[in-house]
Amino acid sequence: MGDTENFSETEISQITQNHSQGIPQGDLNSSLLITNHRLDGKNFLQWSQSVLMVLPGRGKIGYINGQIPRPASTDSDYATWELNNSMVMAWLINSMEGHISRTYLFFKTAKEMWDAIKGNYSDLGNASQVFEIKLKLKDIRQGTFEVTQYYNNLKILWQELDMYYEADWGEGLEHTKFMDHLNKERLYEFLAGLNRDLDEVRGRILGKTTLPTIEEAFAEVRREEKRRLIMLGDTRELKPLTVDAHRPSENSTLISRGPQSQRFKDGIDSCSKRPWCSHCNRKENKAAIISTTEEDAQNVKLIKTQLEALHKLLGTPTASWSLAIQGTVLNTTHEPITTSWILDSGASDHMTGNLSLFHTYLPCHDHSRIRIADGSYSPVAGMGTVRLTENFSLDKVLHVPNLSCNLLSISKLTKDEKVLAEFSAFGCGVQEQESGKMIGTAKVNDGLYVWNKNSSQEGMALSTSKDDSIML
């Protein structure tokens, strides 16, 4: 490595002259961090692209592609070359994670270092990487994203995929045919993932004699989205269900647990031994419990069709059930239902009575309890993980042996599982918040949102709650 303190006056003068002829004067004092993308072993494409954008702008790309070879040590340009080579190597080292950069500290030239990094981490010949990108493209939908964000999500994956294309199509007819085919495929992908409220503009685009480019289609869809927003307000078919994670659990249609549940939810074996009064927020207030039970029994309001739909889903006669009043759970006198999940907008926890559903399980040896419709309390036996689908699991699910149905908390899903539940008159979609990847969908069946069996091995029904009645 070069050391400016050991340079002769002639060499330093030559460096200064070279800088004045085109080498930026600020390079000697420039930042050693040239990109915010740090190589971590999994992001070579993004990292390498960012490096290849910076180095040409600083006049140093030749030090990694071989266009500026190492001169003889007696050459008058050697001092300048060694100075710039060391700078480029430092840039590369400082743009890697520490456990990776340590393995490249002893290379002599920036080109040797670059070639080694490329050989170790470039996956351009890895078919599994192409397959992974294809899977991501298949799962992306607009969902709650604006059209611009949805398009950008697709664009990022398309650009990554382009890096894996090795065929040299040249600039002739074959290249033109390939690009036309690629544009059509990506146009179809973009249009297929749009929400239903954009069906009209999607139909206009597909009905054209000559299909537009993907950029032209995006611009037209974005204009239509903007027009609808201005003229009609936000009319997107699927609306995110807003859930206040801090809302008291007494507004749940199916379940009520006191504040003592928090420590158990965190995995601490400290369940309360005394019942919690949801009326006055105190323990062991028996009078209040009795009063609340009687008051609730008088205020139960349930539409007949909703009641019948729920029992049809659960496979039980209507007369044999005592349904949940506000702030309580279903009376449990029948065998556990193993295939139906009910999504409750007010429940504070996921829970099930079926022990066989648990993938992992932690017993609770104290006396945490939940309150059911007749005013009595049912014990919580444990907590664990339940695999809802092949690729999606629920954490901290409570095991309540006397519970005859499986309940999912919307607030838990949106807060802990980080998903979005979007409802419409036609169905429901559940998707990851960050990537927009669809986890599954539900169809409306007899007034209930029932999980689509094509997207899950389990069935799931969805319900929401009102202040004075149960809305299913």
N, C-alpha and C positions, 0 to 999 in steps of 0.2 A: 504494500500500500504506500501511496505517496505521503510525504510529510513536508509541508511548505517551509518548515523551519530549516530543513536541510538543503533547500534549493539555493543555487548560486544566484548572484545578482543578474547574470545573463538569462538564467531560466525564468526567474520571476518577471524580468522585462519582457520575455517572449510570451508568457502567459497573459500579461497585461495587454500586449499587442494583439494577441488572438481574440481576447474578449472584446476589444474595441472594434474588431473586424466582424463581429457577429455573434460571439458567445456572450450571453447575458451576464452583466456584471453582478446581478443579484444571486447567481447560482451558488457562490461560495457561502452565502449566508441564508440561503433559502431553506424553508421548512423541510425536514426529513420525512414528513407525512404527505404523500402526494394523492392519496385517495382514502375515502371513508370506508371503502370495501376492504376488509382485512381477510386475507386468505386463511380459511379455517379447515381446508381439506375437502369441503363440500361445495364451495362456491367459485371454482376456478373460472368458469365462464364469465361471471360478473366481474370478478377481480381482474382477470386478464384484459377484458374489454376496457375497464376503467384505466388500467395502466397504459394500454395502447392509445388511449385518448390524450393522456397527459404528456407522455414522453415526446411525441412529435412537436407539441407546442413549446417544449423547452429545448428543442434541437438535439435530443439525446436518443432518438429511436434507433440510430445506427449502432449504438453500443450493445443492443440486445439482438438485432437481426443480422449482425455481421458486416454491415455496410461500412463500419468504421473499425477496421481490424487493428490489432495491437501492433504498433511500430517497434522497430528495434530500439533497444535501450539507448543506443548512441544517436538516435534520430532527434532532430531539434524539436519535433512535435511530441516526443514521448512524455514529457512532463505534463503537457496539457491533456494528453490522452489518459494518463494515469489519474489525474485529478478528476476528470469527468467520469471515468470508469468507476472510481471509488464512490463518487456521488450517486451514480445510478444504482450501484450495489446497495448503498445505504438506504436509498428510497425503497428498493424492493424488500430489504430486510425489515424495515419499519412498517411495511404494509402487510405483514403476516402476523398471525397469532404466535405467541412466544414459543409454544411447543413445536411449531413448524420452523420458525426462523432459525432456531439453534442448529438445525441440520444443514444450513447453507452458509454458515459463517466463514468457512475455509476455502471457498472458491476464489479463484484468482481473477476471473473476468466476469462482467455482467452477463455476457452471452452464455458462458458456461452455466451460470446460475439459472438464467432464464430457461435454457434447454432442459436442465435437470428438473425444474419445477413443472414445466410443461409435460415432460415424460412421466412424472409421478402422479399428477393430478388431472391432466386432461382426459376427459371421458368421451371424446368425439367419436371413438370407435366402439363405445359401449352401448349395445342395443337395449340394455335394461334401462338406461337413462332416457332413451327415446320413448320407450314403453311407459315409463313413469309420467313423462310430460303428456303423452297421449291420454292417459287416465285422468290427469288433472283437467285437461281440456274437455273431456267427456262429462265431467261432473260440474263444471262451472255454469251457474245460472245467474240472471240479473238479481233476482230476489229483492232485497231492500236497497241495493245499490242504485245510484243514478246511472244513466246510460254511459256517461263518460267514464266512471270508475269501472263499470262492468267491461267496457271496451278495453280500457287500459290493462285490466287483469288478463284478458285474452291476448293482448298485444305482447305483454311480457313473455308469456309462454310461447307464442309464435316466434318471437325473436330468438329465444333459447333453442327452439326446434330448428331454426334456420342454420344454427351453428353446426348441426350434426349432418347437414346435407353435404355429401362428398362429391356427388356427381358434377362434372364440369359440363354445363349446358351451353357454354360458349355464348355467342351473341346472335346466332342465327335463328332459323325457324323452330328448331327443337327447344331453344330457350324460351321463345315466345309462347309455344304451346304449353310448356311446363308452367310458366308463370300464370297463364290464363286458367289452367286447371287448379293451381294452388289458390288463386284468388276466389274461384267459385267455391271450393271446399271451405275456405275460411269465412266467406260470406254466409254460407249455410250454417256454419257453427255459430256465428254471431247472431243471426236471426232466430235460430232455434232456441237460444237461451233467453230471449226477451220475455218480459211479462205479458200476460194476456191482454192487458189494457193497451198494448201497442200492436194488436193484431191488424188493425186497419193499415198502418204504415208498412207493416211487414208484408201484407198482401199486395200493396201497391208496388213495392220493390220487386217481389217475385213475379208480378204480372207484367213487368216490362219486357219488351221484345229482346233488348240487349241488357243483360244484367250489369249493374254498376260495379265499380271497384268497391272494396271493403271500406275505403276511406269515404267514398261518396255515399255509401249506404249509412255509415255511422253519422255523417253530417245530416242526412235527411231524418234519421230516427231522432237525433238530438234536437233538431228543430221542432219535430212533432211533440217530443216530451216537453220542451219549453212552451210551446203553444198551449198544450193541455194544462200545464201548470198555471199559465196566465189566465186563460179563458175559463177553465173549469175547476181550478183548484187542484189539489193533489188527489187525483182519482185512481191512483194505482190500486189494482184489484186486491193485492195482498197487503194488508196493513199489519205492522208489527204490533203484537199485543204488549202494551205497556204494563209492567209490573213493578210496583214499589217494593223493593226487597226489605224495606224497614217497616212496612205496613203491619200492624198487629195481626196475629194469626186468627183472631176471632172472626174475621171476614171470610174465612175458608168455608166452602160449601160442605166439605167432607170431614175435616179434621181440626182438632184444636189441641195445642200443647202450650203449656205455660213457659215463661222465660227461663225456667230451669233447664230447658232443653239445650241451651247454647253450649254448655260445657260438654255435654254428651256428644253433640255434633262435632266438636273438636277432637273427639277420640279419648276424652278423659272419663274414667269410670267413676262418675260422681252424680248419678241420677238421683233426683230428689225422692225422699221417702214420704213426703206429704203431698196431698193433692193441691192443685192450684186453682183458685177461683178466678174464672175469666170475667166475673162480674165486677169484682172490686180489686183484682190484682193482688190478692193476699192468699196465704196458705191456711188450710184447715178452717175455712169459713163455711161450715156445714149449712148454716141457714141460707147463706147467699147461694150455695150450690143448689139447694132445693128450690129456692125462689127462681133462680135462673132456669132450671129445668122446667118448672111449671110454666114460666113465661114463654120459653122457647116452644113448648108443646102447643101453646095457643097461637103462636105466630107463624107456624109452618105453612108455607104456601107453595104448592107444587102443581104445575100444569099436568093434567092427566096424560097427555101424549108424551111428555118428557119422562114421566114416571114409567110408563110402559116401555119406552125406548131403552131406558136404563136396565130394566129387568130383562128385556129381550136380549140385550148385550151380555148380561151376566148369566143368562140361562136359568132364571129362577122365577117362580110365580110372584106376581105383584103382592098378593095378600100375605105372603110369608115374610115380608121385609118391613123393618122399621127404618125409613130413610133418614138421612142426616138432616137435622135442623142446623141453623146457622151456628158455626163454631163447634160442631160435633162431627163424629164420624159415623159411618153406617153401622147399624146394629148387626152383629155377626153371629148368625146361628146356623150357617150352612158351610159346606166344604169349601176350601179356598178355590178361587178362580185362578187358573194358571196361565190363561192366554190373553186376558184383557187388562190393559192398563188405562187408567182414567187420569187425565191431566187436570189438576185442580189449581185454579188461579190464585187461591188464597192459602193453600197449604204451605207450611214452612219446611216440610221434609218429605223426601220420597219414603214410601213404606209399603210393605207387603206382608201377607200372612203365610206365604209359601217359602219354606226354608230351602227347598230344592233349587230355587232361582238364584241363590247366592253363589258367586264365583269365589269370593273371599268372605270371611265371617269372623266377627269379634263378639263374644258373649258379653252381656251386661248383667252383672250379678247383684245390682241393687234394685231399686223399686221405681224406676221411671215409668210413668203411665200416660196413656192418652184417654181422653174422655169420649164416650160413645153416646148414641142418641138417647138412651134411657137414663142418662145421668151417671151411669157407673163408669169405672175406669178399667182400661185394659192394659196389661203390663207390656213393656218393651223388653224383648228377650235378648236382642243384640243388634248389631249393625255391621254392614259390609258392602261389598261391591256386587252389582247385578249387571250382567251383560244384556243390554236391551236389544242390540243388533250385533251382527258379527264384528262390526268395526266401531261400535259405540257403547260405552259402559257408563253406568251411574255409580257415583261414589256416595258413601255415607247413607246408604239406604237402611231404614229402620225395619227390624223384624218384629212384627206384632202378630203372634200366633193366632189370636182370635179374629183377625181381620180377614174378611172374605173377598176382598178385592185388592188390586194393586194400584197404588196412588202415586202419581208423579207431581211434584211441585214445580209450577212454572217459574217461580222466583229462584228456585235452586237451579233449574236448567239455564236460565238466562244469566245468573250471577256466577255459579260455580262451574257449570259445564260450558259456559260461554257460547251459547247457541241462540238463535233467533227463532221464535215461533210466530208464524205469520198466518192469519186467519182470513178467510173470505167466505162468501156464501156457497162456494163450490168445494172447498177443501182447506187443507192446512199444509204448510211446508215448514220443515225444521231444517235449518242450515247453520253452518259454522259462521261466526261473526266476522272473522278476519278474512278467510279465503272465499267465503260465499259457497263453499261446497255443500251440496244437499246431503243431509243425513237420512231423510226420509220424508214421505208425504202421507197425508191422511185424507180420506174421503168422507163426505157427509152421508151418514147412514141412519135413517129414522131420527134425525135431529141431533145425532152425535157425530163427532169427528173420529172416525175409526181408522187406525193405522193401516196403511196399504201393505198387504202381505207381500207384495213384490219387492218392497224395500226393507222388510224386516221379517224375522221369524216369529215375532210376537205381535199380538193385536194390541191396539191402544185406542181408548176412547178419550175424548177431550171434553172438559166442562169448564164453565166460568161461573162466577158468583155475583150476586147482587146483594144489596143491603138487607132486603127483607125476604128474599126468596132464593131458591136454587135454580140456576139457569144452566141447562145441560145441552 
